[in-house]
Amino acid sequence: MIGGNISGINFAGLATGIDTESIIQKLTELQARPLQQLMVRKSQLNARMSAFDQFQGLVRNLQTAAGALSTPSAFNILKGTSSDTNVVTVNPSAEALPGTYEIRISRLAQAHKIVSGAHSSDTAELGVSGRFLLNGKVIEVNANDTLRSVASKINSANAGVTASIIRADGDQYYLTLTANETGKNSQIQLAEIGGNLVLTPTLKLVTYEEFVRNQQANAALSSRFRSATESIGSQLGISGPPSGTIRINGVDIAIDFGTDSLERIASKINGSGAGVTATVETETENGTTYYRLKIDGGSRLPEFEDPDNLLKQLGVLQNRYQNELVQAQDAEFTIDGFTFRRSKNQVSDAIPGVTFTLLSADATNPKTATITLTRDAEAVKKNVQGFVDAYNALVDFIKQNASFNKETLQTGVLFGDTTVSLVRDSILQRIMNPVPGLEGSLRVLAQVGVMLGEDGKLTLNESTLNQKLGEDLNGIIRLFTAQGTTTDPNISFVSATDATRPSPTGGYEVVITQVATKAKAVAGTAQTAARTTSETLTFSGSLFGNETYSITLDPGTTIDDTIARINSDSRLKNLVVASKDSSGRLVIEARNYGSAGSFRVVSNLAAGPDNSGIGTDGIDANGQDVAGTINGEPATGRGQFLTGNSGNPNTDGLQIRVTATTPGTYGVVHFTRGVADLVRLYTRQVTDIVSGDLKYAKDTLQDQIKAIDDQMQRIREEVSRKQLMLREQFARLERSISQMQSQSARLAAMMGGMGAMSLFAR
C-alpha cells in the first residue's frame, strides 16, 4: 500500500507526492524539545538575577542609612531659632555648640553705589580720549566711545563693579556704578591717569573736590595692594607707569610708579622731612593678605596735595563723587555685648559653627533678636528611623523572595540562596551583638530603643532614644560610630580607614622611636646695629617647593624690622615664624613639624653685627618626622602624624598625632567601630563592584545563563543540521521516485507498443 498513516505523519501517496516539510517539522520538533526546558530554566535565572539586583539595591540603601549614622556629626545636629526672623536668621553646623545669644544690629553692610551727572545721550560719541583707574583696573576711553560703550568696558574689566545706564524723564541718561560686594572696602576708587581728564568733565562721575578715602584717626591709608615690594605700576597694570610729585605738609616727594613699591614709597616719605610716619600695613581677608600704605600725621591729619593724581591712584585721596546713592558700609552689631564689624551681612566667623544673616538694623535703636541653638533630637531620631526602615525593607524583601510558603508550597526566586542568607545573618549579627571592644554603659542598640521583633524586623522606641540622647550623648555616638581614644596625653587619635581593624580589649600599644621637630635656622651673629646697605635673604628647600624665594631688607632696618618683615611677608608668614633668641640672634623656624618643613636660608652679605647674621654660607634647617610603631606594626611619620602602613593586618590607615618630646612608650590607642559603622563597612564590602559577595553571586548566575544560551545555540545548530540532512534525504528520495516513475512510464509505453505489434501480427 502506498497511501497510509504512520505515527501521525500523512502520506498523500508516492504517485501524487509526499508532504516532506510536514515530516521534517515533526521530526525536528522532537529534537528541539529540550529547548523549551532550557528556556524555562533561563527565565528562572533571569528572574533570580532581577531579584538579586533589587536585593543589592536594598543593601546599598542600608549602607547609605548606616553611613548617615557612622560619624559623630550625625549626632551633633543642632537647630537654630531666631526670636525675630525679620532681624536675623540662623543656620548652625555640626561644629556648633548649644547656646543662646542676643544680637543687636546698628548697621547693615552696604554695597557702594554712585551715579553720574546727566547726559543728553547714551549713544553719542564722547569725543575725548584718556585713561582712568577703577578699583585698580585701567579703563581706556577713546574719542568714539559712548556712555553705553564705556559701561560695557567697565563691566568687562573685572573691577568688582557693575555699570548700568538709567534713562530718566526728559531723555536724561545717567551712568551708575554699583560695587559687587558689600562693606566699607567696597568704596569705589576712581582716579585719572595722565593729563586728559575723563572722569570729571566728560563722564561726570566725580567733582574736583578731594577727600581722604580711608582715614584712621590722624592717618590716611591707601587702597589695598597684593604686594609690598612689587612696583605700583606693575600691580595696577598701567602701561607707561606715571611719575610725578606728591605733596605732604607742603613737602614735595618724587614718586615713580615704574619702580616704586609701597615699601619704597614709605621709605621716601619717611626720609622727606614731611613730619609724618609712613608704614606698610597688612590685613587678611578670606585667607588673602593685602597691603596698604599708611601715612600717619601723629597729632593731626597730614595735609595732602596731588598735582599729578598719584595719591588718588594709590587710593589715599579721592575726588568727591558726583552723586553717592549708597555709602560703602560695614555691618555693625553686638553679640552679648561684644562689638563686631563685618563686611557682609552673612556672618560665619563670630560664633563657631554658626552662620547667621543680618536683615534689619537701626543706628539709634539697634534691632534686637535672640538666637537659640539646641540639640535637634528629631533630626537624630529621623536618621535612626531611616536606618531601621532600610533594614526592615531588606527583611520584607527576603521574606517575599527567599522563603517557602507552607500553604501554597511555593518558593521565592531566591529561596535557598546561601549568599542572601549569609548577608542577612551577617547584618543582623552586627546590629544586635554588643560592639566589640566598646567600653561604657551603652554597648547594644536595645539600650537606646532599637529592638528586634518576633517578625525579624526592627522597631524604634523614640522615648528611650530621647532619654539616652539627654543622658549619654557621647555613649550613643560611640555605640553607632567609629571612634578612637588614647591613654596618654602625648598621643591623640586622628582618623582611621576602612582597612583599620577594631582594637582588642588592651588596645594598640604606641612606641615612639623618634619625635617630630621643626626646622629651625639660628643666625651665627646677633644684629646689634642698623643695616648700612641692603641685604637679600634667599630661601629654598622642600618647604619652598625646591624653588627659591627672596626678600630684600632696606638700609637702616634693624633686627626687629627684619622679624616684622618676615612675619608679614605674603608667602613667608604662612611658612615660617621669625623671632630672636636670648642672645639677640635672628631665629627663623618652620611653622609645621617634619621633614617637609626643611629649608635653607642664605644672605648676600657676610655675617656681621649690621645685618641678619645669616651669612653667605647659609644655614640648612632640617625638620624631623615622628617615627615608631602602632601595635608593633610599622607606621609612617609625616610631621607629628604617625599612620599605620598599608597592608598592616590591624593598623592599616590608623593615624595618631604624637606631641611627645622624647622617645618612649606612650600608652595605647583604642579603636572601635560602632553598629552603624560596622554595617556600613560590611554592606560596602558585599556590594563592592569588583570583589563583593553579591558581585560574585551575580557573576555565577550570569555564567549559568551564558551556559544555557550556549547549550541552546548548540541545539539550534544541531536542529538546523538535521533539517538540512532530512531535506537532502527527501530530495534524493524524490529524485529516485521520479526516476522510477519515468522508467515505469517507459516500460508501460514499451508494453503498450508490444501489444499493438502482436495484434498487428495476427
C-alpha positions in Angstrom: 0.0 0.0 0.0 1.4 3.3 -1.0 -1.0 5.6 0.9 -1.5 5.5 4.7 -0.6 7.0 8.2 2.5 6.3 10.3 2.7 8.0 13.8 0.5 10.9 12.7 2.5 11.6 9.5 0.3 11.7 6.5 1.4 10.4 3.1 -0.5 11.6 0.1 0.9 8.6 -1.9 4.1 8.2 -3.7 2.4 8.6 -7.0 1.0 12.0 -6.0 3.9 13.3 -3.9 5.0 13.4 -0.2 4.5 16.3 2.3 8.2 16.4 3.2 8.1 19.7 5.1 5.5 18.3 7.5 7.6 15.3 8.0 10.7 17.4 8.7 8.8 19.7 11.0 7.6 16.8 13.2 11.0 15.2 13.3 12.8 18.5 14.3 10.2 19.4 16.9 11.0 16.2 18.7 14.8 17.0 18.6 14.2 20.7 19.7 12.0 19.7 22.6 14.9 20.3 25.2 15.0 24.0 24.1 11.7 24.6 25.9 13.1 23.2 29.1 16.2 25.4 28.8 14.1 28.5 28.1 12.2 27.9 31.3 15.4 27.5 33.2 16.8 30.7 31.7 13.7 32.6 32.6 14.0 31.4 36.2 17.7 32.5 36.3 16.8 35.9 34.8 14.1 36.3 37.5 16.8 35.4 40.0 19.2 37.9 38.5 16.5 40.7 38.7 15.8 39.8 42.3 19.5 40.0 43.1 19.6 43.5 41.6 16.7 44.5 43.8 18.4 42.9 46.8 21.7 44.7 46.1 19.8 48.0 45.8 18.2 47.4 49.2 21.6 46.5 50.7 23.1 49.7 49.3 20.1 51.7 50.8 21.0 50.2 54.2 24.7 51.2 53.6 23.6 54.8 52.9 21.4 54.8 56.0 24.2 53.4 58.1 26.7 55.8 56.7 24.4 58.7 57.8 24.9 57.5 61.4 28.6 56.4 61.3 30.2 59.8 62.1 29.9 61.9 65.3 28.4 64.8 63.3 25.3 62.8 62.7 24.5 63.2 66.4 25.8 66.7 66.9 22.9 68.1 64.9 21.8 71.5 66.2 18.8 73.6 65.2 18.8 77.3 65.4 15.9 79.6 66.1 15.6 83.4 66.0 13.2 85.3 68.1 12.7 87.7 65.2 13.4 86.3 61.7 12.9 89.8 60.2 16.0 90.9 62.1 18.3 87.8 61.9 18.2 84.2 60.7 20.5 81.5 61.9 21.9 78.2 60.4 24.1 76.1 62.7 26.5 73.4 61.5 27.6 70.2 63.3 30.6 72.1 64.8 28.3 74.5 66.7 27.6 74.2 70.5 24.2 74.7 72.2 23.7 78.3 73.5 21.7 81.4 73.5 22.9 84.8 72.1 21.5 88.3 72.0 22.3 90.1 68.8 21.8 93.9 68.4 22.3 95.3 64.9 23.0 99.0 64.4 24.1 98.9 60.8 23.8 96.5 57.8 26.6 96.1 55.3 26.0 98.0 52.1 27.5 98.0 48.6 28.8 101.3 47.4 26.7 102.9 44.6 27.3 106.1 42.7 25.6 107.8 39.8 27.0 110.3 37.2 25.7 113.7 36.3 23.1 113.9 33.5 24.0 113.1 29.8 21.8 114.0 26.9 22.5 110.7 25.1 24.0 107.3 25.8 24.9 106.6 22.2 26.6 109.9 21.2 30.4 109.8 20.9 32.1 111.4 23.9 34.9 112.9 21.8 37.5 112.6 24.5 40.4 110.1 24.9 42.0 109.2 28.2 42.5 106.7 30.9 41.2 106.3 34.4 41.7 103.9 37.3 38.7 102.0 38.6 39.4 99.9 41.7 42.9 99.2 40.4 41.9 98.4 36.9 42.8 100.7 33.9 39.8 101.8 31.7 40.7 103.1 28.3 38.4 105.7 26.8 38.5 106.5 23.1 37.1 109.6 21.3 34.5 107.4 19.6 33.3 105.8 22.8 29.8 106.4 24.0 28.3 106.3 27.5 27.0 102.8 26.7 30.4 101.5 25.4 32.1 102.9 28.5 29.7 101.0 30.7 30.4 97.9 28.7 34.2 98.3 29.1 33.7 98.7 32.9 31.7 95.5 33.1 34.4 93.7 31.2 37.2 95.0 33.3 36.6 92.6 36.3 36.9 95.6 38.6 34.3 94.4 41.1 31.8 97.0 39.8 28.7 96.7 37.7 27.9 99.6 35.4 24.4 100.3 34.1 22.6 103.2 32.5 19.3 104.8 33.6 17.1 106.8 31.3 15.2 109.4 33.3 12.4 111.8 32.3 13.4 114.4 29.7 15.7 112.0 27.9 18.4 112.4 30.6 20.9 109.5 30.8 22.9 108.5 33.9 25.8 106.1 34.4 25.5 104.2 37.6 28.3 102.2 39.3 27.5 99.6 41.9 30.1 97.6 43.9 29.6 93.8 43.6 30.5 93.3 47.3 29.2 94.9 50.4 31.4 96.5 53.1 33.5 99.6 53.7 36.2 98.3 51.4 33.7 98.2 48.5 34.1 102.0 48.2 34.6 102.6 44.5 38.0 104.1 43.6 38.2 106.4 40.7 41.4 108.3 39.6 42.5 110.0 36.5 45.6 108.7 34.7 47.6 111.2 32.6 46.6 114.7 31.5 43.4 114.0 29.6 40.6 114.2 32.2 37.6 112.0 31.5 36.0 111.4 34.9 35.1 114.9 35.8 34.2 116.9 32.7 33.2 114.0 30.4 31.7 111.1 32.4 30.6 113.4 35.2 31.3 110.7 37.9 33.3 112.9 40.3 33.9 116.5 41.1 37.2 118.4 41.5 36.9 118.4 45.3 39.2 115.9 47.1 38.9 113.9 50.4 40.9 111.3 52.2 39.4 107.9 51.2 40.4 105.8 54.2 41.0 107.8 57.3 42.1 106.1 60.5 42.4 108.7 63.4 45.1 111.1 62.1 46.3 108.7 59.4 45.4 108.1 55.8 45.5 104.7 54.2 45.9 103.7 50.6 43.8 101.2 48.7 44.8 97.5 49.2 47.6 96.1 47.1 48.7 92.4 46.7 52.4 93.1 47.3 54.5 95.5 49.4 57.6 95.1 47.2 56.3 94.9 43.6 56.2 98.2 41.8 52.8 100.1 41.8 52.7 100.3 38.0 53.2 96.6 37.7 50.4 95.9 40.2 48.0 98.3 38.5 48.9 97.1 35.1 49.5 100.6 33.8 51.4 100.8 30.5 53.9 103.6 30.7 53.5 104.0 34.5 53.2 107.6 35.6 55.7 109.5 37.7 55.4 112.9 39.4 55.2 114.6 42.7 53.0 114.2 45.8 53.0 116.9 48.5 52.6 116.2 52.2 52.5 119.0 54.7 54.0 121.3 51.9 56.9 118.9 51.2 57.3 117.6 47.6 58.2 114.0 47.2 59.1 112.5 43.8 57.3 109.2 43.0 57.8 106.9 40.1 55.2 104.1 39.7 57.5 102.3 37.3 60.0 101.5 40.0 58.5 102.4 43.4 56.7 99.8 45.6 54.7 100.5 48.7 57.8 100.0 50.9 59.9 102.3 48.7 57.3 105.0 48.8 57.0 104.7 52.6 60.8 105.0 52.8 60.8 108.1 50.6 58.1 109.7 52.7 59.9 108.9 55.9 63.1 110.4 54.5 61.4 113.6 53.2 61.1 115.5 56.5 57.4 116.0 56.0 56.7 115.3 59.7 54.8 112.1 59.1 55.4 108.4 59.6 54.8 106.1 56.7 54.4 102.3 57.1 53.1 99.4 55.1 50.2 97.7 56.9 49.0 94.2 56.3 45.4 92.8 56.5 44.0 89.4 55.7 40.5 88.7 54.3 39.3 85.2 53.4 42.8 83.9 53.5 44.3 86.5 51.2 46.9 89.1 52.5 46.7 92.7 51.3 49.0 95.6 51.9 48.2 99.3 52.5 50.4 102.4 52.7 49.7 104.2 56.0 50.7 107.9 56.4 50.3 108.9 60.0 50.4 112.6 60.9 50.7 111.9 64.7 48.7 114.7 66.4 46.9 115.8 63.2 45.8 114.5 59.8 48.5 115.3 57.2 47.8 117.9 54.5 47.9 116.4 51.0 48.2 117.9 47.6 48.1 115.7 44.5 49.1 117.7 41.3 49.8 114.5 39.3 46.9 112.3 40.7 49.4 109.8 42.2 47.8 109.9 45.6 44.4 109.2 44.0 45.8 106.3 42.1 47.2 105.0 45.3 43.8 105.4 46.9 45.0 107.8 49.5 42.8 110.6 48.1 39.6 110.5 46.1 37.6 113.1 44.2 34.2 113.7 45.6 31.5 111.6 43.9 29.1 113.5 41.7 26.1 111.6 43.3 26.5 109.0 46.1 23.4 106.9 46.3 24.5 104.3 48.8 27.6 104.6 51.0 30.0 101.8 51.4 29.4 100.4 54.9 30.3 97.5 57.1 27.7 95.7 59.2 28.0 96.7 62.9 26.4 94.6 65.6 27.0 93.2 69.1 26.7 89.6 70.4 26.0 89.5 74.1 27.6 93.0 74.4 30.7 92.2 72.3 31.1 94.5 69.3 31.6 93.2 65.8 32.2 94.8 62.4 31.9 92.7 59.2 31.9 93.5 55.5 29.0 91.2 54.8 25.6 90.6 56.3 26.1 86.9 56.3 28.4 86.2 59.2 30.2 82.8 59.8 33.1 83.7 62.0 31.6 85.2 65.1 30.0 82.1 66.7 32.0 78.9 65.9 30.0 76.6 63.7 27.1 79.1 63.2 26.2 81.2 60.2 23.6 84.0 60.7 22.3 86.6 58.4 21.6 90.2 59.4 18.4 91.5 57.9 17.5 94.7 59.7 19.3 97.5 61.6 18.8 100.8 63.3 21.7 103.1 64.3 19.7 104.9 67.0 17.7 101.9 68.4 19.6 98.8 67.3 17.4 96.0 66.1 17.5 93.1 68.6 16.8 89.4 68.4 17.8 86.3 70.3 19.1 83.2 68.6 19.0 79.9 70.3 20.9 76.8 69.4 19.6 73.4 70.7 20.2 69.8 70.0 18.0 68.6 67.2 16.8 65.3 68.7 14.2 65.0 65.9 16.9 65.0 63.2 18.8 62.3 65.1 15.6 60.2 65.5 14.9 60.7 61.8 18.3 59.3 60.9 18.0 56.3 63.3 14.5 55.6 62.0 15.9 55.7 58.4 18.4 53.0 59.4 15.6 50.9 60.9 13.4 51.4 57.9 16.2 50.4 55.5 16.9 47.2 57.4 13.2 46.3 57.6 12.8 46.9 53.8 15.6 44.3 53.3 13.8 41.9 55.7 10.5 42.3 53.8 12.2 41.6 50.5 13.9 38.5 51.8 10.6 37.2 53.2 8.9 37.7 49.9 11.6 36.4 47.6 13.7 33.9 49.6 11.1 32.0 51.7 8.9 28.8 51.4 5.2 29.2 51.7 3.8 26.1 53.5 0.3 26.8 52.4 0.9 27.2 48.7 4.1 25.2 48.6 5.6 28.0 46.5 9.1 29.2 46.9 10.6 32.7 46.3 13.0 33.2 43.4 15.9 33.5 45.9 14.8 30.6 48.1 17.8 28.5 49.3 20.3 31.1 48.1 23.2 30.9 50.6 24.5 34.4 49.7 21.2 36.0 50.7 21.1 34.1 53.9 24.8 35.0 54.7 24.3 38.7 54.1 21.1 38.8 56.1 22.7 36.9 59.1 25.9 39.0 58.9 24.0 42.3 59.0 21.7 41.1 61.8 24.8 40.0 63.8 26.4 43.4 63.5 23.1 45.1 64.5 22.2 43.1 67.6 25.5 41.9 69.1 27.5 44.1 71.6 30.0 46.3 69.9 33.4 44.6 70.2 35.9 46.4 72.5 33.4 49.2 73.4 33.7 50.5 76.9 30.9 52.3 78.8 27.3 51.5 79.7 25.9 51.6 76.2 27.0 48.5 74.2 23.9 47.3 72.3 21.2 49.0 70.3 18.4 47.6 72.5 19.7 50.0 75.2 18.8 53.0 73.1 15.4 51.8 72.0 16.2 49.8 68.8 14.6 46.3 69.3 14.3 43.2 67.2 10.7 41.9 67.0 9.4 38.3 66.5 8.9 39.1 62.8 12.6 39.7 62.4 12.1 43.4 61.9 13.5 46.3 64.0 11.4 48.8 65.9 12.4 52.2 67.5 11.2 53.3 70.9 11.6 57.1 70.5 11.1 57.8 74.2 14.0 55.5 75.1 16.2 57.1 72.4 15.2 60.6 73.6 16.1 59.7 77.2 19.5 58.3 76.2 20.3 61.3 74.0 19.8 63.5 77.0 21.7 61.3 79.5 24.7 60.0 77.5 25.1 61.6 74.1 28.8 60.6 73.9 27.8 57.0 74.7 25.4 56.9 71.8 28.0 58.4 69.5 30.4 55.6 70.5 27.7 53.0 70.1 27.0 54.0 66.5 30.2 55.4 65.1 33.9 54.6 64.6 35.8 56.2 67.5 39.4 56.3 68.8 40.7 57.1 72.3 44.2 57.1 73.8 45.5 56.6 77.3 48.4 59.1 77.2 48.1 62.9 76.7 51.1 62.9 74.4 49.2 61.0 71.7 45.7 61.6 70.2 43.5 59.7 67.8 43.1 61.4 64.4 41.4 59.1 62.0 41.1 55.5 60.6 40.3 54.0 57.3 38.0 51.1 56.3 41.1 48.9 56.4 41.7 49.6 60.1 40.6 46.7 62.4 39.0 47.4 65.8 41.5 47.0 68.6 41.3 44.2 71.2 40.4 45.0 74.8 44.0 46.0 75.6 44.2 48.4 72.7 47.2 49.0 70.3 50.5 49.9 72.0 52.3 53.0 70.7 56.1 53.1 70.7 57.8 56.2 69.6 61.4 55.9 68.5 61.9 59.4 67.1 59.9 62.6 67.9 58.9 65.2 65.4 60.8 68.5 65.3 60.5 71.8 63.4 63.2 73.1 61.0 65.0 76.0 62.7 67.7 78.3 61.5 69.6 80.4 64.1 71.9 83.2 62.9 75.5 82.9 63.8 75.8 86.6 64.7 73.4 88.9 66.5 72.5 92.1 64.7 73.2 95.0 67.1 73.2 97.9 64.6 71.0 99.1 61.7 71.9 98.0 58.2 74.2 100.2 56.3 73.4 98.5 53.0 70.5 96.5 51.6 70.5 92.8 52.3 68.9 89.9 50.4 67.8 86.7 52.1 67.1 83.8 49.8 65.1 80.8 50.9 64.9 77.4 49.3 64.4 73.7 50.1 61.4 71.4 50.4 59.4 74.0 52.4 59.5 76.2 49.3 58.8 73.5 46.8 62.5 73.3 46.0 62.3 76.7 44.4 63.9 80.0 45.7 62.2 82.9 47.3 63.9 86.2 48.2 63.2 89.3 50.2 65.2 92.5 50.3 65.9 94.3 53.6 66.5 98.0 53.2 69.3 100.1 54.7 68.5 101.5 58.1 66.4 98.5 59.2 67.1 96.6 62.5 66.6 93.0 63.6 63.1 93.9 64.8 62.3 95.3 61.3 63.7 92.0 59.8 61.4 90.0 62.1 58.4 92.1 61.3 59.2 91.9 57.6 59.5 88.1 57.6 56.3 87.7 59.7 54.3 89.9 57.4 55.6 88.8 54.0 52.7 87.3 52.0 54.5 84.0 51.5 56.9 83.7 54.3 54.4 84.3 57.1 52.5 81.2 56.1 55.6 79.0 56.2 57.9 80.3 58.9 58.0 82.4 62.1 60.8 84.8 62.8 62.0 85.8 66.3 65.2 86.4 68.2 66.8 84.3 71.0 68.1 85.5 74.3 71.4 86.4 72.6 69.6 88.7 70.1 70.3 86.3 67.2 67.7 86.0 64.4 65.7 82.8 64.6 63.6 81.5 61.7 61.5 78.4 62.4 59.2 76.5 60.2 55.5 76.7 61.2 54.9 73.0 60.8 56.7 69.9 62.1 58.6 67.4 59.9 61.0 67.0 57.0 58.5 68.7 54.7 59.3 71.9 56.6 63.1 71.7 55.9 64.6 74.8 54.3 67.8 76.7 53.6 68.4 80.4 54.0 71.4 82.4 52.7 72.4 86.0 52.7 74.2 88.0 50.1 76.3 89.6 53.0 78.9 88.1 55.2 77.5 87.7 58.7 78.0 90.8 60.8 76.5 92.9 63.6 74.8 95.2 61.0 72.9 92.5 59.1 70.9 89.4 59.8 73.9 87.3 60.7 72.8 84.5 58.4 76.0 84.9 56.2 76.9 83.9 52.7 77.5 80.2 53.6 73.8 79.9 54.5 72.1 77.8 57.1 70.4 74.4 56.5 67.4 73.9 58.8 66.0 70.4 58.8 62.8 69.2 60.4 62.3 65.6 61.6 59.2 63.3 61.2 57.9 61.2 64.0 58.8 57.5 63.9 57.6 54.5 65.7 55.2 51.6 65.7 51.5 51.0 66.5 50.7 47.6 67.9 54.2 46.5 66.9 53.3 47.1 63.2 55.2 49.5 61.0 54.0 53.1 60.7 55.0 56.1 58.6 55.6 59.5 60.1 54.7 62.9 58.5 55.5 65.7 60.9 53.7 64.8 64.2 51.3 62.4 62.5 52.0 58.6 62.6 50.0 56.4 60.3 49.8 52.6 60.2 51.3 51.3 56.9 49.1 50.0 54.1 48.8 46.2 54.3 49.2 46.0 58.1 47.0 43.3 59.5 45.4 45.5 62.1 46.5 49.2 62.0 46.4 49.9 58.3 45.4 53.5 58.0 45.2 54.2 61.7 46.5 57.7 62.3 47.6 59.3 65.6 49.2 62.6 66.4 52.3 62.5 68.6 53.2 65.6 70.6 55.8 63.9 72.8 59.2 65.5 73.0 61.2 62.4 73.9 61.1 58.8 72.5 59.4 56.1 74.6 56.2 54.0 75.0 53.1 56.2 75.2 50.2 54.0 76.3 47.7 52.6 73.8 45.2 53.7 71.3 41.7 52.1 71.4 39.8 51.9 68.2 36.2 50.7 68.0 33.6 50.5 65.2 30.0 51.2 66.3 27.0 49.5 65.0 26.3 51.9 62.1 29.9 51.9 61.0 30.1 48.1 61.2 27.0 47.8 59.0 28.3 50.5 56.6 31.6 48.8 56.2 30.1 45.3 55.7 27.5 46.4 53.2 30.1 48.3 51.3 32.2 45.2 51.1 29.4 42.9 50.0 28.2 45.3 47.3 31.7 46.1 46.0 31.5 46.1 42.2 34.8 44.3 41.9 35.1 41.8 44.8 31.8 41.9 46.7 29.8 38.7 47.5 26.8 40.0 45.6 29.1 40.6 42.6 30.3 37.0 42.8 26.8 35.6 43.1 25.5 37.7 40.1 28.6 36.6 38.1 27.7 33.0 38.9 24.1 33.5 37.7 25.4 35.2 34.6 27.7 32.3 33.9 24.8 29.9 34.2 22.7 32.0 31.9 25.5 32.1 29.4 26.0 28.3 29.6 22.2 27.8 28.8 22.5 30.2 25.9 25.5 28.3 24.6 23.6 25.0 25.0 20.5 26.3 23.3 22.7 27.6 20.5 24.2 24.2 20.0 20.8 22.5 19.9 19.5 25.1 17.4 22.6 24.4 15.3 22.0 20.6 15.5 18.4 21.0 14.5 19.4 23.1 11.6 21.9 20.5 10.5 19.2 17.8 10.9 16.8 19.8 8.8 19.3 20.1 6.1 20.1 16.4 6.2 16.4 15.5 6.0 15.8 17.8 3.1 18.7 16.3 1.3 17.5 12.8 2.0 13.9 13.6 0.9 15.3 15.3 -2.2 17.2 12.1 -3.1 14.0 10.1 -2.4 12.0 12.4 -4.7 14.6 12.0 -7.4 14.6 8.2 -7.1 10.8 8.1 -7.2 10.8 10.5 -10.1 13.3 8.2 -11.9 11.2 5.1 -11.1 8.1 6.9 -12.4 9.9 7.8 -15.6 11.1 4.2 -16.0 7.6 2.9 -15.3 6.2 5.2 -17.9 8.7 4.0 -20.5 8.0 0.4 -19.6 4.3 1.0 -19.9 4.8 2.6 -23.3 7.0 -0.3 -24.4 4.5 -2.8 -23.2 1.7 -1.0 -25.0 3.8 -1.0 -28.2 4.5 -4.7 -27.9 0.7 -5.4 -27.5 -0.1 -3.4 -30.6 2.5 -5.3 -32.6 1.1 -8.6 -31.5 -2.4 -7.7 -32.7 -1.0 -6.5 -36.0 0.9 -9.7 -36.5 -2.4 -11.7 -36.2 
